[in-house]
Amino acid sequence: MSSSSSLIQGISISVSDDDEASGKVRVRVRRKRNRHPVSARRRFLRRAARLGGPLLLAALAVSLFAYEYYRLSPFHSSSSSAPPPPPPTQAAGNLSRVDRADRARKSCLKMLDTEMLQNLELREPPEQNLPVKEVVYRSSLPHLEDNVSSRMTNSRFNSFTGYQTLTEREESFKPKETTVVHCGFYSENGGFRVSDVDKDYMRSCRVVVATCAFGGGDDLHQPIGMTEVSVKKVCYVAFWDEVTLSAQHEEGKKIGEDLRIGLWRIILVRDLPFTDQRLNGKIPKLISHRLFPMARYSIWVDSKSQFRRDPLGVIEALLWRSNSSLALSEHGARSSLYDEGNAIVKKHKATPEEVKIQLDQYRQDGIPDDKRFNGKKALAEASAIVRDHAPSTNLFMCLWFNEVVRFTSRDQLSFPYVLRRLRLPGVHLFPVCARKDLVNSFGHRRKVKPLAKEGR
């Protein structure tokens, strides 16, 4: 044979060097594997098993999508026992957002049904266990001019706020049957001037939903979700300055002959008393009872938010049902005012020096670093405030406003202090989820323009 190794019909013959030397040949037999042909049926089953899992998941996804589309469609809503559609005064584009939000999660704010809301009547604010029967504002009393030293205690005190001394501050936290306090509008020349027509309108209001935008900061979000009865009984008031008026005119949003934009009655404020626009915003936010002297209830909504519930229903749910006089949300991130002070400095919302002065005073006044007060968080978030206008509540709001003027403009830092010092009963801190049911938050749209003038 010409070669030393060959393959014949599956028989392999290998010859090693040793074998060649000895003349022996070692034969190793490799058996050929018999392969049976794979049937078409088996190939089909293999492919089906390989593709079946993804196809099944895709089918489930399509089914779920079809179900959700049908459930959210107007055809399904009209055939179900859903409540009747909102009045035509509401914006349809915003309503779809509210409907989807309500269906996506269970509502945390328990409201009465539409029929009960239509028949809801106003109640008198409940009497609280405080001796306060009347609050007299220092601006309404004959008074001597404050001396120069008292005016120098804080540069933000001016002829609008009056010049509260530390002694007067301390006395204001000792409520009496007739309590005398500073509460803005100290002098006729103090600023925050509105027209006589607007004053007459504000005197006519018994229930108010209020917001403000000074310095051109935010757009006006139309309220939604109210009943026809509330539209007739509730005043929706937006306070603007001339900067905001000009900014809105540039975007084509002009005040109508009825002095409204949508449901909002626009009140134009001239001669704002503070250079800090945030502090100007605290006037309608915290001392609305000074602006609406005949009102029994008011709801404050920050300009970045859209009010999305029936006002009378909100008052019933957050005040009457719990026998409360003041309601606002728990803070979503923190519970301690001292932790909040650190966060304010870290986020550059106030200077470290002014925050330190405020917190040092609160420690000196005996305010503990507790995270709970009366079983709730000791810190609040005040983008939405629901309140009555009873004397004790008015006193609380005046003291809160004075703290904001004396120290930083961050009202969540001074709220726990006033709450602990005055111990107003009937303060309802509702959960964060209820605030999300109450308003849609859009955030601030543009930077506020500060006033280019000195304080008074």
Salt bridges, closest charged atoms under 4 A:
GLU68 OE1 - ARG71 NH2 2.79
ASP102 OD1 - ARG308 NH2 3.28
ASP102 OD1 - ARG309 NH2 3.23
GLU121 OE1 - LYS233 NZ 3.69
GLU124 OE2 - ARG296 NH2 3.27
GLU145 OE1 - ARG151 NH2 3.01
GLU168 OE1 - HIS182 NE2 3.97
GLU170 OE2 - ARG421 NH2 2.81
GLU171 OE2 - LYS174 NZ 3.51
GLU171 OE1 - LYS176 NZ 3.78
ASP198 OD1 - ARG265 NH1 2.78
ASP200 OD1 - ARG203 NH1 2.95
ASP218 OD2 - HIS444 ND1 2.79
ASP219 OD2 - LYS253 NZ 3.77
ASP219 OD2 - ARG445 NH1 2.31
ASP219 OD1 - ARG446 NH2 3.25
GLU242 OE2 - ARG270 NE 3.11
GLU251 OE1 - LYS253 NZ 3.98
GLU251 OE1 - ARG445 NH1 3.09
GLU251 OE2 - ARG446 NH2 2.68
ASP271 OD2 - ARG193 NE 3.72
ASP271 OD1 - LYS453 NZ 3.29
ASP271 OD1 - ARG456 NH2 2.21
ASP276 OD2 - ARG156 NH1 3.63
ASP276 OD1 - ARG278 NE 3.33
ASP302 OD1 - LYS285 NZ 3.84
GLU316 OE1 - ARG321 NH2 2.57
ASP339 OD2 - LYS371 NZ 2.66
GLU340 OE1 - HIS331 NE2 3.44
GLU340 OE1 - ARG334 NE 2.66
ASP360 OD2 - LYS356 NZ 2.69
ASP360 OD1 - ARG363 NH1 3.59
ASP365 OD2 - ARG169 NH1 3.40
GLU381 OE1 - ARG435 NE 3.27
GLU403 OE2 - ARG169 NE 2.76
ASP411 OD2 - LYS282 NZ 2.69
ASP411 OD2 - LYS285 NZ 2.86
ASP437 OD1 - ARG105 NH1 2.48
